[in-house]
Amino acid sequence: MPTVRKPATARKAGSREPATARKAGVREPASARKAGVREQSAQATRETLLKAAIKVFGKQGLTGARVEQISRAAKSHDRMIYYYFGSKEALFVAVIEEIYRRFNEAEAKLALDLTQPVQALRDVIAFIWGYYQKHPEFITLLNSENLHRGRHIGKSTRAGEYSSPALEVLSRVLGSGVQAGLFRPGLRARDVYLMIASMGYFYLSNRYTLSAFLGEALEEPAALAHWQQFITDAVLRTVLVSGSHTSA
């Protein structure tokens, strides 16, 4: 009788599986898994310290804040601050970088309709003004750094990265307005940004002394809404071509 050969797939019990089959079920080495867990834990610790530092520096400033206050707020230890950041000053630089990063991240989420440049510009102004109010630490931290003449942020290797996104957004809005014949050509996004930021920043950073000086409650909702409209009108008068309609 002819010899019948067993199919190649038929194997004796206990025989070894092909290499490809073994690879499919291979688990990640325990050492690699542990390394990944440690990395996630380290990142979480760093973010917790940074979050606590923003709060403490925001209230106490660089000079008034103490390392132990920050570590206590983070429910951590002083040594972890030195481990991850090196010093209180280096942590402060990281804090300034972080608040700028958050600002840019929030601004990047703006849904601007560039076919309606006037409204888009209104939206940018409303965002900046609203962000300053929702994040008072942004102003107090920058105030603290300005008291030190920008000595710490000047040491940052990333400081120059943060202005570009904000100016790029405004540059696109202004460009669309020029193309539509609504905005004056030759406008610099930098100048318009400084105009918006300074009018909002000065009002909020000095609202307590100005309220006493002017005899008005500048933090009242009606006063805040009025100033937003004033900023908007001032900016539009600056950028609009003479005779253009602000409702365009």
C-alpha positions as CSV (number, residue, x, y, z in Angstrom):
1,M,0.0,0.0,0.0
2,P,1.2,3.5,-0.7
3,T,2.7,5.3,2.2
4,V,0.4,8.0,3.6
5,R,2.3,11.0,4.9
6,K,0.9,13.1,7.8
7,P,0.0,16.7,7.0
8,A,2.7,19.1,7.9
9,T,0.3,20.7,10.4
10,A,-0.1,17.5,12.3
11,R,2.5,17.3,15.1
12,K,3.1,15.1,18.0
13,A,1.9,16.1,21.3
14,G,4.5,18.0,23.2
15,S,6.3,19.2,20.1
16,R,7.6,22.7,20.1
17,E,5.6,25.5,18.4
18,P,6.9,27.4,15.5
19,A,8.9,30.6,16.4
20,T,6.2,32.8,15.0
21,A,3.6,31.2,17.2
22,R,5.8,31.7,20.3
23,K,6.4,35.3,19.5
24,A,2.7,36.1,19.3
25,G,2.3,35.2,23.0
26,V,5.5,36.7,24.3
27,R,4.9,39.1,27.2
28,E,6.9,42.2,27.7
29,P,9.9,41.6,30.1
30,A,9.1,42.4,33.7
31,S,12.0,44.9,33.8
32,A,10.6,46.8,30.8
33,R,7.2,47.0,32.4
34,K,8.7,48.2,35.7
35,A,10.6,50.9,33.8
36,G,7.5,52.1,32.1
37,V,5.6,52.3,35.4
38,R,8.5,54.2,37.0
39,E,8.6,56.6,34.1
40,Q,4.8,57.3,34.4
41,S,5.2,57.7,38.2
42,A,8.0,60.1,37.8
43,Q,6.1,62.2,35.2
44,A,3.0,62.3,37.5
45,T,5.2,63.4,40.5
46,R,6.8,66.1,38.4
47,E,3.4,67.4,37.2
48,T,2.0,67.4,40.7
49,L,5.0,69.4,41.9
50,L,4.6,71.8,39.0
51,K,0.9,72.3,39.7
52,A,1.5,73.0,43.4
53,A,4.3,75.4,42.5
54,I,2.0,77.4,40.2
55,K,-0.4,77.8,43.1
56,V,2.2,78.7,45.7
57,F,4.3,81.0,43.5
58,G,1.0,82.6,42.3
59,K,0.1,83.6,45.8
60,Q,3.5,84.2,47.4
61,G,5.7,85.2,44.4
62,L,9.2,83.8,43.9
63,T,10.7,85.6,46.9
64,G,7.8,84.7,49.3
65,A,7.4,81.1,48.3
66,R,9.3,78.4,50.2
67,V,10.3,75.0,49.0
68,E,8.6,73.3,51.9
69,Q,5.3,75.1,51.1
70,I,5.4,73.7,47.6
71,S,6.3,70.2,48.6
72,R,3.6,70.2,51.3
73,A,1.0,71.5,48.8
74,A,2.0,68.7,46.5
75,K,2.0,66.1,49.4
76,S,5.5,65.3,48.5
77,H,9.0,66.0,49.9
78,D,11.5,68.8,49.5
79,R,14.1,66.5,48.0
80,M,11.8,65.7,45.1
81,I,11.8,69.3,44.0
82,Y,15.5,69.3,44.0
83,Y,15.6,66.0,42.2
84,Y,13.3,67.0,39.4
85,F,14.1,70.7,39.1
86,G,17.4,71.3,40.8
87,S,16.5,74.5,42.7
88,K,13.6,76.7,43.6
89,E,14.6,79.2,40.9
90,A,14.7,76.4,38.2
91,L,11.3,75.3,39.4
92,F,10.0,78.9,38.9
93,V,11.4,78.9,35.4
94,A,9.5,75.7,34.7
95,V,6.4,77.3,36.1
96,I,6.6,80.3,33.8
97,E,7.2,78.0,30.9
98,E,4.1,76.0,31.9
99,I,1.7,78.9,32.2
100,Y,2.8,80.1,28.7
101,R,2.3,76.6,27.4
102,R,-1.2,76.4,28.8
103,F,-2.1,79.8,27.4
104,N,-1.0,78.7,23.9
105,E,-2.8,75.4,24.2
106,A,-6.0,77.1,25.2
107,E,-5.7,79.7,22.4
108,A,-5.0,76.9,19.8
109,K,-8.5,75.5,20.5
110,L,-10.1,78.7,19.3
111,A,-12.5,78.1,16.4
112,L,-11.9,81.3,14.4
113,D,-13.7,81.9,11.1
114,L,-11.2,83.8,9.0
115,T,-13.8,84.6,6.4
116,Q,-15.2,86.9,9.1
117,P,-12.0,88.7,10.2
118,V,-13.7,91.4,12.4
119,Q,-15.5,88.8,14.4
120,A,-12.4,86.6,14.5
121,L,-10.5,89.6,16.0
122,R,-13.3,90.1,18.5
123,D,-13.0,86.4,19.5
124,V,-9.2,86.7,20.0
125,I,-9.7,89.8,22.2
126,A,-12.4,88.0,24.2
127,F,-10.2,85.0,24.7
128,I,-7.2,86.9,26.0
129,W,-9.4,89.1,28.3
130,G,-11.3,86.0,29.5
131,Y,-8.2,84.0,30.0
132,Y,-6.6,86.6,32.2
133,Q,-9.7,86.6,34.4
134,K,-10.0,82.8,34.7
135,H,-6.3,82.4,35.4
136,P,-5.3,85.2,37.8
137,E,-2.1,83.2,38.5
138,F,-1.0,84.0,35.0
139,I,-0.8,87.7,35.8
140,T,0.6,87.4,39.3
141,L,3.4,85.1,38.2
142,L,4.4,87.4,35.4
143,N,4.2,90.3,37.8
144,S,6.6,88.4,40.1
145,E,9.0,87.7,37.3
146,N,8.9,91.3,36.1
147,L,9.9,92.4,39.5
148,H,13.1,90.4,38.9
149,R,13.5,92.0,35.5
150,G,12.9,88.7,33.7
151,R,16.1,87.3,35.1
152,H,14.8,83.7,35.4
153,I,12.8,83.4,32.2
154,G,15.8,84.8,30.4
155,K,17.6,81.6,31.4
156,S,14.9,79.4,29.7
157,T,15.9,77.7,26.5
158,R,12.3,77.5,25.5
159,A,11.1,81.1,26.1
160,G,11.2,82.1,22.5
161,E,8.9,79.3,21.5
162,Y,5.9,80.7,23.3
163,S,5.3,84.0,21.5
164,S,5.2,82.4,18.0
165,P,1.9,80.6,18.4
166,A,0.1,83.6,19.8
167,L,1.4,86.0,17.2
168,E,0.7,83.5,14.4
169,V,-3.0,83.3,15.4
170,L,-3.3,87.1,15.3
171,S,-1.2,87.4,12.1
172,R,-3.7,85.1,10.3
173,V,-6.6,87.1,11.5
174,L,-5.1,90.4,10.4
175,G,-4.0,88.9,7.1
176,S,-7.6,87.8,6.3
177,G,-8.8,91.2,7.2
178,V,-6.4,92.9,4.9
179,Q,-7.3,90.5,2.0
180,A,-11.0,91.4,2.6
181,G,-10.2,95.1,2.4
182,L,-11.3,95.7,6.0
183,F,-8.0,96.0,7.9
184,R,-5.2,98.4,7.1
185,P,-2.2,96.8,5.4
186,G,1.2,97.0,7.1
187,L,-0.1,96.2,10.6
188,R,2.2,94.1,12.8
189,A,0.7,91.3,14.8
190,R,3.2,92.1,17.5
191,D,1.9,95.6,17.9
192,V,-1.8,94.6,18.0
193,Y,-1.1,91.8,20.4
194,L,0.8,94.2,22.7
195,M,-2.2,96.6,22.6
196,I,-4.7,93.9,23.5
197,A,-2.5,92.3,26.2
198,S,-1.4,95.5,27.8
199,M,-4.9,97.0,28.1
200,G,-6.2,93.8,29.7
201,Y,-3.1,93.1,31.8
202,F,-2.8,96.6,33.3
203,Y,-6.5,96.7,34.2
204,L,-6.5,93.4,36.1
205,S,-3.0,93.6,37.7
206,N,-3.9,97.1,39.1
207,R,-7.6,96.6,39.7
208,Y,-7.3,96.9,43.5
209,T,-5.4,100.1,43.6
210,L,-7.3,101.6,40.7
211,S,-10.6,100.8,42.4
212,A,-9.5,102.8,45.4
213,F,-8.0,105.6,43.3
214,L,-11.0,105.9,41.0
215,G,-13.6,105.2,43.6
216,E,-15.1,102.4,41.4
217,A,-15.5,98.7,41.8
218,L,-13.5,97.6,38.8
219,E,-14.1,93.9,39.5
220,E,-17.9,94.2,39.1
221,P,-19.2,92.1,36.2
222,A,-20.6,95.2,34.5
223,A,-17.2,97.0,34.8
224,L,-15.3,94.0,33.4
225,A,-17.8,93.8,30.4
226,H,-17.5,97.5,29.8
227,W,-13.7,97.3,29.7
228,Q,-13.8,94.3,27.3
229,Q,-15.9,96.4,24.9
230,F,-13.6,99.4,25.3
231,I,-10.6,97.2,24.4
232,T,-12.4,95.8,21.4
233,D,-13.5,99.3,20.2
234,A,-10.0,100.7,20.6
235,V,-8.4,97.8,18.7
236,L,-10.9,97.9,15.9
237,R,-10.5,101.7,15.5
238,T,-6.8,101.0,15.1
239,V,-6.9,98.2,12.5
240,L,-10.0,99.0,10.4
241,V,-9.7,100.8,7.2
242,S,-11.5,104.2,7.4
243,G,-15.2,103.7,6.6
244,S,-15.3,99.9,7.3
245,H,-18.1,98.6,9.4
246,T,-17.3,96.8,12.6
247,S,-20.1,94.4,12.0
248,A,-18.4,93.1,8.9
